[in-house]
Amino acid sequence: MSTVMTYTNVNGYLIPNLTYKSGEHLLEVDKAAREREEVILKQLEEKEPLPDKEKDQIA
């Protein structure tokens, strides 16, 4: 499968012309990254819980 990138010149900058298919792929990558971030944050909180601000407001 060969992909040909086309560009549009906007004030001297070449901007890639993204197709809808490329946009779908970027949405999938973004969704996977957000899900992974959520898993990592949960694991981190289990390992080192956040301080309780009601008991220790300075923490």
PyMOL Python script that loads the backbone (N, CA, C, O; Angstrom):
from pymol import cmd

cmd.read_pdbstr("""\
ATOM      1  N   MET A   1       0.846  -1.181   0.000  1.00  0.00           N
ATOM      2  CA  MET A   1       0.000   0.000   0.000  1.00  0.00           C
ATOM      3  C   MET A   1       0.887   1.237   0.000  1.00  0.00           C
ATOM      4  O   MET A   1       1.665   1.448   0.930  1.00  0.00           O
ATOM      5  N   SER A   2       0.774   2.033  -1.012  1.00  0.00           N
ATOM      6  CA  SER A   2       1.588   3.233  -1.141  1.00  0.00           C
ATOM      7  C   SER A   2       0.766   4.451  -0.744  1.00  0.00           C
ATOM      8  O   SER A   2      -0.366   4.629  -1.192  1.00  0.00           O
ATOM      9  N   THR A   3       1.353   5.278   0.097  1.00  0.00           N
ATOM     10  CA  THR A   3       0.680   6.488   0.531  1.00  0.00           C
ATOM     11  C   THR A   3       1.411   7.687  -0.051  1.00  0.00           C
ATOM     12  O   THR A   3       2.623   7.825   0.114  1.00  0.00           O
ATOM     13  N   VAL A   4       0.679   8.543  -0.724  1.00  0.00           N
ATOM     14  CA  VAL A   4       1.266   9.744  -1.297  1.00  0.00           C
ATOM     15  C   VAL A   4       0.782  10.925  -0.476  1.00  0.00           C
ATOM     16  O   VAL A   4      -0.419  11.168  -0.355  1.00  0.00           O
ATOM     17  N   MET A   5       1.733  11.652   0.083  1.00  0.00           N
ATOM     18  CA  MET A   5       1.383  12.834   0.865  1.00  0.00           C
ATOM     19  C   MET A   5       1.338  14.043  -0.056  1.00  0.00           C
ATOM     20  O   MET A   5       2.229  14.244  -0.881  1.00  0.00           O
ATOM     21  N   THR A   6       0.303  14.833   0.092  1.00  0.00           N
ATOM     22  CA  THR A   6       0.223  16.093  -0.636  1.00  0.00           C
ATOM     23  C   THR A   6       0.228  17.220   0.380  1.00  0.00           C
ATOM     24  O   THR A   6      -0.188  17.042   1.525  1.00  0.00           O
ATOM     25  N   TYR A   7       0.699  18.373  -0.045  1.00  0.00           N
ATOM     26  CA  TYR A   7       0.850  19.503   0.860  1.00  0.00           C
ATOM     27  C   TYR A   7       0.242  20.756   0.247  1.00  0.00           C
ATOM     28  O   TYR A   7       0.170  20.896  -0.974  1.00  0.00           O
ATOM     29  N   THR A   8      -0.191  21.656   1.109  1.00  0.00           N
ATOM     30  CA  THR A   8      -0.682  22.954   0.697  1.00  0.00           C
ATOM     31  C   THR A   8       0.246  24.007   1.271  1.00  0.00           C
ATOM     32  O   THR A   8       0.596  23.954   2.450  1.00  0.00           O
ATOM     33  N   ASN A   9       0.650  24.967   0.441  1.00  0.00           N
ATOM     34  CA  ASN A   9       1.533  26.035   0.882  1.00  0.00           C
ATOM     35  C   ASN A   9       0.680  27.136   1.510  1.00  0.00           C
ATOM     36  O   ASN A   9      -0.153  27.746   0.838  1.00  0.00           O
ATOM     37  N   VAL A  10       0.894  27.384   2.798  1.00  0.00           N
ATOM     38  CA  VAL A  10       0.172  28.430   3.510  1.00  0.00           C
ATOM     39  C   VAL A  10       1.202  29.391   4.088  1.00  0.00           C
ATOM     40  O   VAL A  10       1.884  29.071   5.062  1.00  0.00           O
ATOM     41  N   ASN A  11       1.310  30.565   3.484  1.00  0.00           N
ATOM     42  CA  ASN A  11       2.257  31.592   3.927  1.00  0.00           C
ATOM     43  C   ASN A  11       3.681  31.054   4.060  1.00  0.00           C
ATOM     44  O   ASN A  11       4.385  31.390   5.012  1.00  0.00           O
ATOM     45  N   GLY A  12       4.098  30.236   3.126  1.00  0.00           N
ATOM     46  CA  GLY A  12       5.456  29.710   3.138  1.00  0.00           C
ATOM     47  C   GLY A  12       5.625  28.424   3.923  1.00  0.00           C
ATOM     48  O   GLY A  12       6.705  27.835   3.905  1.00  0.00           O
ATOM     49  N   TYR A  13       4.585  27.971   4.611  1.00  0.00           N
ATOM     50  CA  TYR A  13       4.648  26.719   5.371  1.00  0.00           C
ATOM     51  C   TYR A  13       3.907  25.636   4.597  1.00  0.00           C
ATOM     52  O   TYR A  13       2.815  25.866   4.076  1.00  0.00           O
ATOM     53  N   LEU A  14       4.511  24.457   4.530  1.00  0.00           N
ATOM     54  CA  LEU A  14       3.847  23.340   3.873  1.00  0.00           C
ATOM     55  C   LEU A  14       3.010  22.586   4.893  1.00  0.00           C
ATOM     56  O   LEU A  14       3.541  22.027   5.853  1.00  0.00           O
ATOM     57  N   ILE A  15       1.712  22.573   4.684  1.00  0.00           N
ATOM     58  CA  ILE A  15       0.770  21.910   5.580  1.00  0.00           C
ATOM     59  C   ILE A  15       0.303  20.624   4.900  1.00  0.00           C
ATOM     60  O   ILE A  15      -0.196  20.670   3.776  1.00  0.00           O
ATOM     61  N   PRO A  16       0.460  19.464   5.575  1.00  0.00           N
ATOM     62  CA  PRO A  16       0.020  18.218   4.938  1.00  0.00           C
ATOM     63  C   PRO A  16      -1.496  18.177   4.805  1.00  0.00           C
ATOM     64  O   PRO A  16      -2.226  18.583   5.710  1.00  0.00           O
ATOM     65  N   ASN A  17      -1.949  17.687   3.677  1.00  0.00           N
ATOM     66  CA  ASN A  17      -3.379  17.501   3.450  1.00  0.00           C
ATOM     67  C   ASN A  17      -3.761  16.144   4.028  1.00  0.00           C
ATOM     68  O   ASN A  17      -3.480  15.106   3.429  1.00  0.00           O
ATOM     69  N   LEU A  18      -4.393  16.155   5.176  1.00  0.00           N
ATOM     70  CA  LEU A  18      -4.773  14.912   5.839  1.00  0.00           C
ATOM     71  C   LEU A  18      -6.125  14.454   5.324  1.00  0.00           C
ATOM     72  O   LEU A  18      -7.044  15.253   5.146  1.00  0.00           O
ATOM     73  N   THR A  19      -6.228  13.179   5.092  1.00  0.00           N
ATOM     74  CA  THR A  19      -7.496  12.626   4.648  1.00  0.00           C
ATOM     75  C   THR A  19      -8.310  12.215   5.865  1.00  0.00           C
ATOM     76  O   THR A  19      -7.795  12.170   6.982  1.00  0.00           O
ATOM     77  N   TYR A  20      -9.553  11.923   5.646  1.00  0.00           N
ATOM     78  CA  TYR A  20     -10.425  11.486   6.736  1.00  0.00           C
ATOM     79  C   TYR A  20      -9.870  10.222   7.372  1.00  0.00           C
ATOM     80  O   TYR A  20      -9.958  10.048   8.587  1.00  0.00           O
ATOM     81  N   LYS A  21      -9.298   9.337   6.560  1.00  0.00           N
ATOM     82  CA  LYS A  21      -8.735   8.094   7.068  1.00  0.00           C
ATOM     83  C   LYS A  21      -7.584   8.384   8.038  1.00  0.00           C
ATOM     84  O   LYS A  21      -7.460   7.730   9.074  1.00  0.00           O
ATOM     85  N   SER A  22      -6.748   9.364   7.698  1.00  0.00           N
ATOM     86  CA  SER A  22      -5.658   9.746   8.599  1.00  0.00           C
ATOM     87  C   SER A  22      -6.232  10.272   9.904  1.00  0.00           C
ATOM     88  O   SER A  22      -5.713   9.977  10.981  1.00  0.00           O
ATOM     89  N   GLY A  23      -7.293  11.044   9.808  1.00  0.00           N
ATOM     90  CA  GLY A  23      -7.940  11.579  10.998  1.00  0.00           C
ATOM     91  C   GLY A  23      -8.471  10.466  11.887  1.00  0.00           C
ATOM     92  O   GLY A  23      -8.373  10.544  13.112  1.00  0.00           O
ATOM     93  N   GLU A  24      -9.035   9.432  11.273  1.00  0.00           N
ATOM     94  CA  GLU A  24      -9.535   8.293  12.050  1.00  0.00           C
ATOM     95  C   GLU A  24      -8.393   7.619  12.796  1.00  0.00           C
ATOM     96  O   GLU A  24      -8.535   7.253  13.963  1.00  0.00           O
ATOM     97  N   HIS A  25      -7.264   7.457  12.120  1.00  0.00           N
ATOM     98  CA  HIS A  25      -6.109   6.822  12.748  1.00  0.00           C
ATOM     99  C   HIS A  25      -5.629   7.656  13.933  1.00  0.00           C
ATOM    100  O   HIS A  25      -5.311   7.108  14.989  1.00  0.00           O
ATOM    101  N   LEU A  26      -5.575   8.966  13.765  1.00  0.00           N
ATOM    102  CA  LEU A  26      -5.133   9.836  14.856  1.00  0.00           C
ATOM    103  C   LEU A  26      -6.086   9.748  16.044  1.00  0.00           C
ATOM    104  O   LEU A  26      -5.645   9.794  17.193  1.00  0.00           O
ATOM    105  N   LEU A  27      -7.375   9.624  15.783  1.00  0.00           N
ATOM    106  CA  LEU A  27      -8.343   9.473  16.868  1.00  0.00           C
ATOM    107  C   LEU A  27      -8.127   8.161  17.612  1.00  0.00           C
ATOM    108  O   LEU A  27      -8.243   8.115  18.836  1.00  0.00           O
ATOM    109  N   GLU A  28      -7.812   7.094  16.880  1.00  0.00           N
ATOM    110  CA  GLU A  28      -7.542   5.803  17.515  1.00  0.00           C
ATOM    111  C   GLU A  28      -6.289   5.874  18.384  1.00  0.00           C
ATOM    112  O   GLU A  28      -6.270   5.346  19.496  1.00  0.00           O
ATOM    113  N   VAL A  29      -5.249   6.523  17.879  1.00  0.00           N
ATOM    114  CA  VAL A  29      -4.007   6.670  18.638  1.00  0.00           C
ATOM    115  C   VAL A  29      -4.264   7.499  19.894  1.00  0.00           C
ATOM    116  O   VAL A  29      -3.780   7.155  20.972  1.00  0.00           O
ATOM    117  N   ASP A  30      -5.018   8.583  19.761  1.00  0.00           N
ATOM    118  CA  ASP A  30      -5.333   9.439  20.903  1.00  0.00           C
ATOM    119  C   ASP A  30      -6.125   8.666  21.957  1.00  0.00           C
ATOM    120  O   ASP A  30      -5.845   8.778  23.151  1.00  0.00           O
ATOM    121  N   LYS A  31      -7.104   7.889  21.522  1.00  0.00           N
ATOM    122  CA  LYS A  31      -7.917   7.104  22.454  1.00  0.00           C
ATOM    123  C   LYS A  31      -7.053   6.090  23.201  1.00  0.00           C
ATOM    124  O   LYS A  31      -7.180   5.940  24.416  1.00  0.00           O
ATOM    125  N   ALA A  32      -6.178   5.399  22.480  1.00  0.00           N
ATOM    126  CA  ALA A  32      -5.298   4.408  23.108  1.00  0.00           C
ATOM    127  C   ALA A  32      -4.361   5.077  24.114  1.00  0.00           C
ATOM    128  O   ALA A  32      -4.109   4.533  25.189  1.00  0.00           O
ATOM    129  N   ALA A  33      -3.849   6.250  23.765  1.00  0.00           N
ATOM    130  CA  ALA A  33      -2.942   6.964  24.670  1.00  0.00           C
ATOM    131  C   ALA A  33      -3.666   7.407  25.936  1.00  0.00           C
ATOM    132  O   ALA A  33      -3.114   7.309  27.032  1.00  0.00           O
ATOM    133  N   ARG A  34      -4.887   7.889  25.794  1.00  0.00           N
ATOM    134  CA  ARG A  34      -5.660   8.319  26.973  1.00  0.00           C
ATOM    135  C   ARG A  34      -5.995   7.134  27.880  1.00  0.00           C
ATOM    136  O   ARG A  34      -5.944   7.249  29.105  1.00  0.00           O
ATOM    137  N   GLU A  35      -6.337   6.000  27.273  1.00  0.00           N
ATOM    138  CA  GLU A  35      -6.627   4.805  28.067  1.00  0.00           C
ATOM    139  C   GLU A  35      -5.380   4.341  28.812  1.00  0.00           C
ATOM    140  O   GLU A  35      -5.457   3.960  29.980  1.00  0.00           O
ATOM    141  N   ARG A  36      -4.244   4.372  28.144  1.00  0.00           N
ATOM    142  CA  ARG A  36      -2.978   3.964  28.774  1.00  0.00           C
ATOM    143  C   ARG A  36      -2.618   4.918  29.909  1.00  0.00           C
ATOM    144  O   ARG A  36      -2.148   4.488  30.962  1.00  0.00           O
ATOM    145  N   GLU A  37      -2.840   6.214  29.692  1.00  0.00           N
ATOM    146  CA  GLU A  37      -2.566   7.205  30.733  1.00  0.00           C
ATOM    147  C   GLU A  37      -3.423   6.927  31.972  1.00  0.00           C
ATOM    148  O   GLU A  37      -2.939   7.017  33.100  1.00  0.00           O
ATOM    149  N   GLU A  38      -4.683   6.593  31.756  1.00  0.00           N
ATOM    150  CA  GLU A  38      -5.585   6.301  32.868  1.00  0.00           C
ATOM    151  C   GLU A  38      -5.094   5.090  33.667  1.00  0.00           C
ATOM    152  O   GLU A  38      -5.114   5.109  34.898  1.00  0.00           O
ATOM    153  N   VAL A  39      -4.657   4.044  32.972  1.00  0.00           N
ATOM    154  CA  VAL A  39      -4.141   2.843  33.636  1.00  0.00           C
ATOM    155  C   VAL A  39      -2.896   3.182  34.454  1.00  0.00           C
ATOM    156  O   VAL A  39      -2.768   2.761  35.604  1.00  0.00           O
ATOM    157  N   ILE A  40      -1.982   3.942  33.857  1.00  0.00           N
ATOM    158  CA  ILE A  40      -0.742   4.306  34.548  1.00  0.00           C
ATOM    159  C   ILE A  40      -1.039   5.141  35.787  1.00  0.00           C
ATOM    160  O   ILE A  40      -0.443   4.914  36.840  1.00  0.00           O
ATOM    161  N   LEU A  41      -1.954   6.104  35.678  1.00  0.00           N
ATOM    162  CA  LEU A  41      -2.289   6.945  36.831  1.00  0.00           C
ATOM    163  C   LEU A  41      -2.931   6.130  37.954  1.00  0.00           C
ATOM    164  O   LEU A  41      -2.663   6.382  39.129  1.00  0.00           O
ATOM    165  N   LYS A  42      -3.776   5.157  37.605  1.00  0.00           N
ATOM    166  CA  LYS A  42      -4.379   4.299  38.625  1.00  0.00           C
ATOM    167  C   LYS A  42      -3.313   3.460  39.324  1.00  0.00           C
ATOM    168  O   LYS A  42      -3.338   3.305  40.545  1.00  0.00           O
ATOM    169  N   GLN A  43      -2.376   2.917  38.543  1.00  0.00           N
ATOM    170  CA  GLN A  43      -1.295   2.118  39.126  1.00  0.00           C
ATOM    171  C   GLN A  43      -0.431   2.975  40.044  1.00  0.00           C
ATOM    172  O   GLN A  43      -0.035   2.527  41.121  1.00  0.00           O
ATOM    173  N   LEU A  44      -0.140   4.186  39.630  1.00  0.00           N
ATOM    174  CA  LEU A  44       0.676   5.089  40.435  1.00  0.00           C
ATOM    175  C   LEU A  44      -0.038   5.452  41.731  1.00  0.00           C
ATOM    176  O   LEU A  44       0.586   5.505  42.791  1.00  0.00           O
ATOM    177  N   GLU A  45      -1.340   5.701  41.652  1.00  0.00           N
ATOM    178  CA  GLU A  45      -2.103   6.052  42.852  1.00  0.00           C
ATOM    179  C   GLU A  45      -2.183   4.869  43.816  1.00  0.00           C
ATOM    180  O   GLU A  45      -2.167   5.063  45.032  1.00  0.00           O
ATOM    181  N   GLU A  46      -2.269   3.642  43.286  1.00  0.00           N
ATOM    182  CA  GLU A  46      -2.274   2.464  44.155  1.00  0.00           C
ATOM    183  C   GLU A  46      -0.928   2.312  44.858  1.00  0.00           C
ATOM    184  O   GLU A  46      -0.866   1.965  46.037  1.00  0.00           O
ATOM    185  N   LYS A  47       0.140   2.575  44.125  1.00  0.00           N
ATOM    186  CA  LYS A  47       1.482   2.432  44.678  1.00  0.00           C
ATOM    187  C   LYS A  47       1.773   3.524  45.708  1.00  0.00           C
ATOM    188  O   LYS A  47       2.289   3.238  46.789  1.00  0.00           O
ATOM    189  N   GLU A  48       1.446   4.762  45.379  1.00  0.00           N
ATOM    190  CA  GLU A  48       1.670   5.895  46.273  1.00  0.00           C
ATOM    191  C   GLU A  48       0.415   6.755  46.281  1.00  0.00           C
ATOM    192  O   GLU A  48       0.266   7.640  45.439  1.00  0.00           O
ATOM    193  N   PRO A  49      -0.500   6.503  47.236  1.00  0.00           N
ATOM    194  CA  PRO A  49      -1.762   7.241  47.280  1.00  0.00           C
ATOM    195  C   PRO A  49      -1.535   8.747  47.428  1.00  0.00           C
ATOM    196  O   PRO A  49      -0.551   9.196  48.015  1.00  0.00           O
ATOM    197  N   LEU A  50      -2.467   9.497  46.882  1.00  0.00           N
ATOM    198  CA  LEU A  50      -2.412  10.949  47.007  1.00  0.00           C
ATOM    199  C   LEU A  50      -2.674  11.337  48.459  1.00  0.00           C
ATOM    200  O   LEU A  50      -3.430  10.650  49.146  1.00  0.00           O
ATOM    201  N   PRO A  51      -2.064  12.426  48.943  1.00  0.00           N
ATOM    202  CA  PRO A  51      -2.289  12.839  50.327  1.00  0.00           C
ATOM    203  C   PRO A  51      -3.730  13.311  50.532  1.00  0.00           C
ATOM    204  O   PRO A  51      -4.361  13.838  49.616  1.00  0.00           O
ATOM    205  N   ASP A  52      -4.232  13.112  51.738  1.00  0.00           N
ATOM    206  CA  ASP A  52      -5.581  13.537  52.091  1.00  0.00           C
ATOM    207  C   ASP A  52      -5.531  15.013  52.487  1.00  0.00           C
ATOM    208  O   ASP A  52      -4.989  15.357  53.537  1.00  0.00           O
ATOM    209  N   LYS A  53      -6.089  15.872  51.658  1.00  0.00           N
ATOM    210  CA  LYS A  53      -6.017  17.314  51.899  1.00  0.00           C
ATOM    211  C   LYS A  53      -6.846  17.741  53.113  1.00  0.00           C
ATOM    212  O   LYS A  53      -6.561  18.782  53.705  1.00  0.00           O
ATOM    213  N   GLU A  54      -7.851  16.976  53.493  1.00  0.00           N
ATOM    214  CA  GLU A  54      -8.642  17.327  54.672  1.00  0.00           C
ATOM    215  C   GLU A  54      -7.830  17.145  55.949  1.00  0.00           C
ATOM    216  O   GLU A  54      -7.966  17.927  56.890  1.00  0.00           O
ATOM    217  N   LYS A  55      -6.990  16.121  55.984  1.00  0.00           N
ATOM    218  CA  LYS A  55      -6.190  15.846  57.177  1.00  0.00           C
ATOM    219  C   LYS A  55      -4.897  16.650  57.189  1.00  0.00           C
ATOM    220  O   LYS A  55      -4.473  17.122  58.244  1.00  0.00           O
ATOM    221  N   ASP A  56      -4.267  16.811  56.030  1.00  0.00           N
ATOM    222  CA  ASP A  56      -2.979  17.500  55.951  1.00  0.00           C
ATOM    223  C   ASP A  56      -3.017  18.465  54.771  1.00  0.00           C
ATOM    224  O   ASP A  56      -2.710  18.091  53.640  1.00  0.00           O
ATOM    225  N   GLN A  57      -3.397  19.713  55.048  1.00  0.00           N
ATOM    226  CA  GLN A  57      -3.578  20.679  53.974  1.00  0.00           C
ATOM    227  C   GLN A  57      -2.263  21.143  53.363  1.00  0.00           C
ATOM    228  O   GLN A  57      -2.264  21.680  52.255  1.00  0.00           O
ATOM    229  N   ILE A  58      -1.153  20.952  54.046  1.00  0.00           N
ATOM    230  CA  ILE A  58       0.143  21.374  53.523  1.00  0.00           C
ATOM    231  C   ILE A  58       0.685  20.359  52.521  1.00  0.00           C
ATOM    232  O   ILE A  58       1.455  20.723  51.633  1.00  0.00           O
ATOM    233  N   ALA A  59       0.297  19.103  52.650  1.00  0.00           N
ATOM    234  CA  ALA A  59       0.824  18.034  51.778  1.00  0.00           C
ATOM    235  C   ALA A  59       0.418  18.234  50.345  1.00  0.00           C
ATOM    236  O   ALA A  59       0.775  17.430  49.484  1.00  0.00           O
TER     237      ALA A  59
END
""", "prot")
cmd.dss("prot")
cmd.show_as("cartoon", "prot")
cmd.util.cbc("prot")
cmd.orient("prot")
